[in-house]
């Protein structure tokens, strides 16, 4: 605003600047007011150009609108300044502390003055005493003495580059302690930092700091910073805001969260998720985000497992039959595998499973880092489940073949035919994939019990009903269960033995891994079972499993103070 004042409109400029600085130091949000009288012809000319710019559909529409607005936003007469107290919402510092412990990096993009933003940073523990502040601003008085806009622009850009180089040197000097730095940059400097030849250096400095605060940022700059971070780092970005000036940022982020409040509903209407207060972000991410990631990753891995276990038995049989084209299973067996016999348990897993309760998700935010580092959906985990499926199929096929190929099956001494072998193999597959689900679930509900055991029961009922139909309908399944499989002890012994033998390696691996190499959520499960959840020594042991150091939030501030006291002689 001060740069847009007319020469005869600067009567109270110095006094207003002093007052604004006082207000900003007190943590108040400031607003400068100025006016200019327009004659009718000038206004009509502006309105026509402004309407034409708004109707454009080109990529540079916003820039043209901004240029048209600047034609009248000049030669203003200063009226004064206002200051408004905008207190932090309840629970914001606590929420930020939990998010920082979860390994989430927090950037603040605000339109406030630098002093106000710094005060807010200290209030919510994004900044703390002892944290090195890398400040990049454009308030140096020597720039005003330069003549011409191009000279000022070149000098500002050179200054921003120099300050960034200094910040990069500070990062290099701090080495492993680089996370203890904070970057604070104002709007004018940010405009140069986002230029093509500078933004890579800006991103290197910003990502090396524990906190980043961008002050005096325009809505467009907020969106550009979000886009830069999303495209260059390839990390998942989440933006949260409550005003119309946050709309661009919300739309550029991978996930946009709008806060409904006193600043209108534009942010909510442009977001993916709407919440009422900032502190609700804690439960949204740490509880529902963790559960959702775990459910989806487990569900997808299990889909790979159950279909590989089923498909490989078909492949092995084709090889056994010299690729004659003879199917191992009845046509309806093939059709109903993913529809009735194995689908409902995996849906229940994706909807109801919980590794730990919501209380422990909030108590141990480090659990969220399993999602950040993709522990549960890595290629290693996907391939291990695929291998488990191939191993299960191998056990099912070869155990069934070698136990039934030459062995008398009926009382009359007959050996099994294709229909009995296929039914036995299919029964083993249905049993194993459902029992595997029972071993993998952490949180049982009545619905999961119903779906798992109900799917197994439904398979036997289907065999009874389908086999009782006319041979023209049931084909190879006609009376196969009633007359052949059910009366034979071999059928029940083979299905029991194959199920145990196939699942025993997974059970052994899970027991050894949980006992000697537990993951974070498994340690919390063990603490809950053994009653050590309130033991500070056990809780600290779980928190030490965090793979990302915490340098933001009041927990980090407390630890930094404790460390400084310990180092004092």
FENFENSUL-V554647 format. One record per helix or strand of 2 or more residues. SS is the DSSP state (@ for helix, = for strand). FROM is the first residue (numbers start at 1). LEN is the number of residues. If there is no record, write none. Layout:
<<SS & FROM & LEN> <SS & FROM & LEN>>
This chain:
<<@ & 2 & 3> <@ & 7 & 3> <@ & 13 & 13> <= & 29 & 7> <@ & 40 & 15> <@ & 61 & 10> <= & 76 & 9> <@ & 92 & 10> <= & 106 & 4> <@ & 114 & 10> <= & 132 & 5> <@ & 141 & 5> <@ & 149 & 32> <= & 181 & 5> <@ & 187 & 7> <@ & 199 & 9> <= & 211 & 4> <@ & 219 & 15> <= & 238 & 4> <@ & 244 & 9> <= & 255 & 5> <@ & 266 & 4> <= & 273 & 3> <@ & 280 & 41> <@ & 331 & 11> <@ & 343 & 10> <@ & 358 & 6> <@ & 365 & 8> <@ & 375 & 3> <@ & 379 & 26> <@ & 418 & 23> <@ & 446 & 22> <@ & 471 & 7> <@ & 480 & 6> <@ & 489 & 28> <@ & 520 & 11> <@ & 536 & 8> <@ & 554 & 14>>
